[in-house]
Amino acid sequence: MAEASGELEGPDFEKGCNIDELPDGEMLLGHAFGEAILAARRGKEIFGIGATCTHYGGPLAKGLMVDCTVRCPWHHARFDLRTGEAIAAPALNDVSCWKIEKRGERVFVTGKIDKKPARKPKASPASVVIVGAGAAGSAAAEMLRREGYGGPITLIGADEFLPYDRPNLSKDYLAGAAPEEWIPLRPPEFYREQKIDTLATTSVTAIDPKKKQVTLSDGSSLGYGALLLATGAEPVRLTIPGDDLPHVCYLRTLADSRRIIEMAKNAKRAVVIGASFIGLEVAASLRERKLEVAVVGKESLPLEKVLGNELGNLIRETHGAHGVKFYLGRTPALIQDQHVQLDDGTILDCDLVVVGIGVRPNLALAEKAGIATDNGVLVDEFLETNVTGIFAAGDIARWPDPRAGRIRVEHWVVAERQGQTAARNILGAREPFVVPPFFWSNHFDLHIRYVGHGSGGDCALVSGDLKSKDASVIFRAGDKLTAVASIGRDRENLEVELALERSNRFDAS
């Protein structure tokens, strides 16, 4: 987890700057009262907010200004320039908001504005129950309070921990570069202050849509005015001899990541089964811990179906340059105490095995309740299921994307944003979920930003130089832009996101 530099740059807004330094539609990085400030101009209005994204510390001045908002270049969080409010995940905390004064032809920052505008929801159900305390569920609970909902909120999670930063489990935390204090999204007192009831190590076993109540794993029942299903997904399990040995691990939860870290302390060689995003990030993290790592994948190139040949090859070369060995076009046939045997008879010595061969959505609860499913819980553009008052978000939701048709996506940012949209719609907003999917993936010094939704059959065009990590891979279905994966072109990735939102053609040049 990197953070932006703490050095103050640009003009001192306490002393003022000429208005000509801030053209209409542009942003300017400066500082005042010892803090970095982003000034922005839209017509006659000039705004001032904190310049550092509250997610991972991204530099907002290098982001994209869209209307009266700014988008972070790193992970596409969005902030309102008028208030500093974090209006779209993955950032959950607001940035500071500053008072701007214009004196003649100069602009000054005179102090902070602490008061945020109060909201009143259009509708207010008697209570809201959220099943699943991952990305979608926790983001929904927070958004309900942000939107002014004052009724009871219950956040139910099977995990033993309060909501945490799941992407970090396979990245910096697993690599040993991020302390565990960074992992919780909120401290326990946050939920108490927000009056969000959290039920950990608890699952919902049944939903009664007619009575509007859920049955909990302890046998008790809980009524609801509105219900959000955010039950997420579970790892696909191996079904080969030795798949249940104690050194075979999966990575989905904080407990899983802790277990891999503990086992890695005494391990020398690891085999990662599955050249998926999770599998490859685990491979990179274990190499950072100085383990010998072999990756087994059934594809001819890592992530070829998602990212195309050129980028898949770059990922393989990047991992190879850091000592990861690949066994591609292969599948595991047998796991024993000290080795994995592949389908061609190859023996890979190891004392740790991590499996990352995909996930499956948890649909049993919805199916049992008569909620429509088809490779996910079917929802409309407002993320509501076929049962009025029951919504779904995150890994289980299959929604009608305006560009790609009905899709289901397993990305952290998508889940958070769907949770936020579902919360607003529970309160009567009738806001369609139309933002393009976005995710990021890190492989040593290779940082990929991907926006849109492509498929294995899409035509891939490389713009730039992949070897020098300054390029975008542009995916098209016919003449239609479907997705872009960028390396070292964060601003361009934001521009693509905006073009996809506005259904504009994107010029590859």
N, C-alpha and C positions, 0 to 999 in steps of 0.2 A: 504494500500500500504506500504509494508515493504521495508526497505533499508538496504543494507549491512553495516556492521560496518565500521566506518571511521578510526579505528586504523590500523597502518601500521604493516605488518607482514612479516616474512621471511627475507632473506638476503638483505643487502644494496647494490644494484647494482652499486652505485657510487663507492663503495670500491671494487666491483668485487666479483665474486664467482667462485669456481672451476667448470670447464666444466663437471666434473664427477657428479656434483649435478643435471645436466640436461641431462639425457639419451635421445637418439634418440626416437622421438615420444612422449615425455613427456612434461609437463608444470610445471613451478615453479613460485609460488607467491613470490614477493619481493617488493622492493620499491626503488625509487630514486627521488631526488629533491622534496621530500615531497609528492609524489604521489604513489599510489599502482600500481604496474606494473606486468603484466603477461609475463614471458619469456617462449618461446617454441622452441623446436628444431625439425627440420625435415632434416635428413641427415646432411650435412655440414652447413646448414643454421640455424641461430638462429634469432628469432624474438622477438620484445618487443612491447606490446600494453597495453593500460589501462586495469586494472583488473576488472572493475565494469561495468556490463551491463547497457546501457543507457535507457533501458525500465523501469524496476522497481528496479534497483540496485542489480541485482543478482550477485553472486560471480563467475566469469568466471573460476577461478582456480578449481572450483568443477564441471566444465562442462566437455564436451567431445571434444577432439582434433580429427578432421577428415581431413586428408591431411593437407592443409595449412589454415585451418579454426578452429574456436572454437565455440561450441554451448553452450548457457547459460542453466544451469540446471533448472531454474525456468520456463521459458516460451518458451524455444527453439529458441530464437533469435540467429542469426549467424553473426560472424565477421571474416573478412579476417585478418589473422595473419601478412600478409606482409604489409598491409596498415592501419589496424584498421577500415576499412569501414564496416558499418552495411549492410550486403549483403542479409539478409532475416528478415522479420518481426517476432515479433512485435517491435523490436528496429528500430527506424528511424534515430537516430543520431549515428555518428561514435564514436569510442573511440580513444584516443590519440595513436599516433604511435611513437616509440622511436628508436633512433640509437643505434645499438649494435656494440661493438668492441671486438675482441678477441686478447688478448695479452698473448702469450704463452699458458698456460693451464687455463687462467682465462678469464672471460667474464665480460664486463663493459657496463653500460648504460651511454651514454655521452650527450644526449640531445634529444629534440623532433624533429620529422620530420613533418613539416606542409604541405608540398606540396603533393597533391594527383594527381595521374595520370589522365590526361584529356582523355575523351572518345569521339569517333566519331561514331554515329550510322550508320548501314549499309544502312538504308532507312530513309527518312525524309519526311513524309506527309506534305501537305501544311498547315494543322492545325489539332489539335486533340480536339474533344469535348468529355467530360466525363459526362454522365448522372447519377447523384448520387454522393453525397459528403460524403459517409460513409467510412467504412474501405477500401473497394476495390478502390473506386474512388479517395480518397485522396492519397493512397499509389501509385496508378498509376501516378497521376500528379507529385508527387515527383520523381518517378523513371524515368519518361521521361526526367526531367532536369538532373538527375544524369548521365544518359546515353548520355548526350551531345546534346539532342534535343533543337534546338533554335527557333522553330516555335511557333505560338500562341497555348496556352492551355487554354481551358475554362472548369471550374469545376462548374457544375450546381447542386444545391441541393434544395430540397423542405423545408428543415429545416431552421429555422431562424438563426442558429448558424453556424460558421465555423466548420470544422471537429473536433470531440472530441472523448475522450476515452470512448466508449460505454460500455465496460465490467465493468467499475467502477461505472456505474449508479446503478447497483443492488448490488454492493459490498461495498467498503469502503466509497464511497461518500454518498450512501443512509444510511449507518450505522452512519454517522457523523464523521468518522475517517479520511476522506480526504477532504481538502478544495477545493472549486470550482476552484481555480487557477490551480489545477492539471488536470482539465478536458480537456481543449483545447489541441489538439495535437500540434498546432503551434500558435504563436501570429499572429495577422493580418499582421504585417510588413513582415513576412516570405513570404507570398503569393505575396506581392508587390515586394519584392526583387527578387523572383524567376520568376516574370512576369507570374504568374498564375492568370488568371481572374476568380474571384469567383462570382457566381450569387446565392445569398441566397433567400429563400422563392420563388423560381422559379421552375417550373416543365416543362418538355417537354411533349407536347400534341400530337405530331405526328412526324414521321420520314419518309422522302422521300428518299429511297435508290438510286433512279435514279438520282435525282438532288443533292444528297449528302447534304441534309440540314435537320435541325430540326426546328419545330415550337414551340415557347415558350408560356408559359401561359399568357403572356401579348400581344400575337398576333404577335410578331416579329418573324423573322426567322434568322437562323444562319447556315452558310455553314460549312462543315467539310471535311478534307482529310481522317481522320480515326475517327471512333466512338467507344467509349466504353460504354456499358450498365452496370450500377452497381446500379440498382434501388432498390435492397434490398428486404425486406419483411415487411409485416404489421401484427400486432397481430390479431389472430383469436378472433372474438367478441362473447360474450355470446348472446344467443337468448332466454332469459327467462324473465318473468315479473320482472320489477325493474332493468333491466340491464342498464338503462340510468339514474339512480339516481346520484346526484352530488357527492356522496362519493364512487362511483365505479370508480376505476382507472386501467389503463393499463400502462405498462412500456416498452417504446421503445426509447424515445427521452430524451434529457436533460430537456426539458419542463415537460415531464411526471414525471421524477425523482424529479424535484423541487416541483411539485404539491403534490406528495406523502409525501415529507419531510415536506411541509407546513401543510398538513392535519394531519400528525402524531404528530405535536406539541400539538394539542388539543384532540388527540384521546387516548383512553385507551385500546380498543380491536380491533384487526384486524382479518379479515378472508381472507386468501389467497386461491384463487380458482385455482387449478392446481399444482400438485407436480412435476413440471418441474424444469429444472435448474434455470430458472429465478424466478419461484415461490418460490423455496426453498431458493435461495439467498436473495430474498426479505424478506422471513420469518426470516432468520437469522439477517438481517439488522434491521428489526423492533423490534426484541427482544433486540438488542443492544441499541435501543432507549426506552427500558423498556415497550413496549406495550405487552399485552397478545395477543398471536398469535395462530390461529387455521388454519391448512392446510387441504383443501378438495381435494382429488384425487380419480380418478376412478380406479386406479391401486391398487393391493393388497400391493405393496411396492413402495416407491418412486424410480423412475428412474430404475425400475427393467428391463425394456426392453433394456435399454442402458447399464447398469452396472452390471446386474445380481443380483441374490438373496442375496448373501453374502454382497456385497457392498451396495445394496439397504437397507438391514437391518441395516448395520452400520450407514448409513446416517440417517435413522429413529431414531435409538438409540441416535445418537449424537444430533440431534435436540431435541429429547425428554428430554435428560439430561439438555438442556438449556431452558426447559419450553415450547417448542412448542408442541401443541396437534394436533394429526392426526385423520382425519376422512376419512379412506381409503375405497375403494370400493363404494364410494358415489359420487353423483353429486348434484349440487345445483338445486333447483326447483323454488325458489322465493327469491328475495331480497327486503327487506323493509328498512325503515329509520334506524332502530336500530337492525336488525337481518337478518340472512340468514337462509332460511329453506331448508333442504336437502331432497332428494328424499324419504328417509325413515321417514320423519316427524321431524327429529331432528332440534331443533332451536339453532342457534349459535348467541349469542349477539355480536354486533360489531358496531363501528361507522366509520370504514374504511374497504373497500373491494378492494383487488388488484387481478386482473385476469391475470393468466399466463398459458394459455392453448394451447400455440403454436403460430406459425406464418405461413403466406402464402406468397410465392414469388410474387412480383409485375410484372406480365407478360403481362398486357394489352397493354402496349406501344409496346412491341416486337411483340405480336400477330397481332396487328393492322397494323404493317409494313410488315407482311408476313414473319417474322423470325420464323424459326422452334422452336416449344416448345413441351415439354412433361414432365409435373411436373418440369418445369424449362426451361430456354433457352438452347437449345442443342448446344454444342460447341464441336470442335475437340480437340485434345491433345494440340493444341496451343492456345486454348480458343477463337478461331474464330468461328462465327456463319456460317450458310449456305449462308449468304450474305457477299461477299468479302468486306473486309475493316471494318466490324462491329464485334466487340469483345464483350464478356460478362464475368463478374467476380463477385464473391461474392455469396450472398444468392440465386441469381437467376440462377446461372450457373450450368448446369448439364453436367459433363465432364466424359470422359472415364478414370477412375482410373485404372492403370495397375494391381492392386491387387483385387479390389472389383467390377470391372465393372463400368458401368455408374452410377454415384451417384451425389447427390446434398447435400451439407453440409452447415449448418448455424453456422459456427464458425468464430470468429473474426480473428484469425491468418490465417485461410484458405483464408478468404476474402482479407486480406492485401497481402498475398503472391500471390494470383491470380491476384490482381491488379498490382503487381510488374512484374509478368510474362507477363501479357497482354501488359503492357507498353513496355517491351523489344521486344515482338513480333510485336507490332505496328511499331517498328523501325527495323524490319527485322531480328530479332535474330533467329526465328524458334526454340524456346526453349520449349520443351514439359513440361506440368505441371504434375510432377510425385511425388512430395513430399507427404508423408502420412498426412492425416488430424491430427491436434492437437488442443486440448483445455484444459483449466484448470477451475476448479470450487472450490470455497471456502465455507465451511460450519462451521462456528465458527473456531475451531482449527483443522478442518479436511480439508486438502488441497489435491485435486485430480488432477493428470496429466493424460491425456488420449491421446494415440496416436494410429492411425489406424482407421479402420471403421468396427465395428462389427455389429451384428444384434441380435434380440431377440432369435433366434434359435441357436446361437453359444454355444458351450460347454465352461463353465467358470471354470478355475482351479485357486485356491488361492495358491500363493507362499508367505510364511511368515506368520505374525501374524497381522490380521486386527485390533484386539482389542488394540494392542499396537501401531497401526498406523505405522507399518513397514511391508508393504506387496505390492504385485502386483497381480492383477486379470488378468489372461491370457485367452484370448478368442480365440477359434479355431473353424473352420468349417472343420470337418474331421481332417486331419493331417495338415491343413493349418492355420498358425497364422494369425489372422485378426486384433486384437487390444490388447492393454494392458493398464489397468488403475492402476496407482501407487500411493501409499501413503508413504511418507518418503523415497522414492527410486528414487530420481530425476535423478541420474546418470544412473540407470538401464533403466529408461524411454527413455533417450537419446539413449542408446545402442539398444533398441528395434526399435526406429525410424530409426536408421542406418540399422539395419537388414532388416526392411521392405523395405527401399529404395533399398537395394542391393539384395532383394528377397532371403535372406538367411533364413535357418531354425533357430528358436530361441529356445535354450535349456531352458526349464522351471526351471531347477535346478539352 
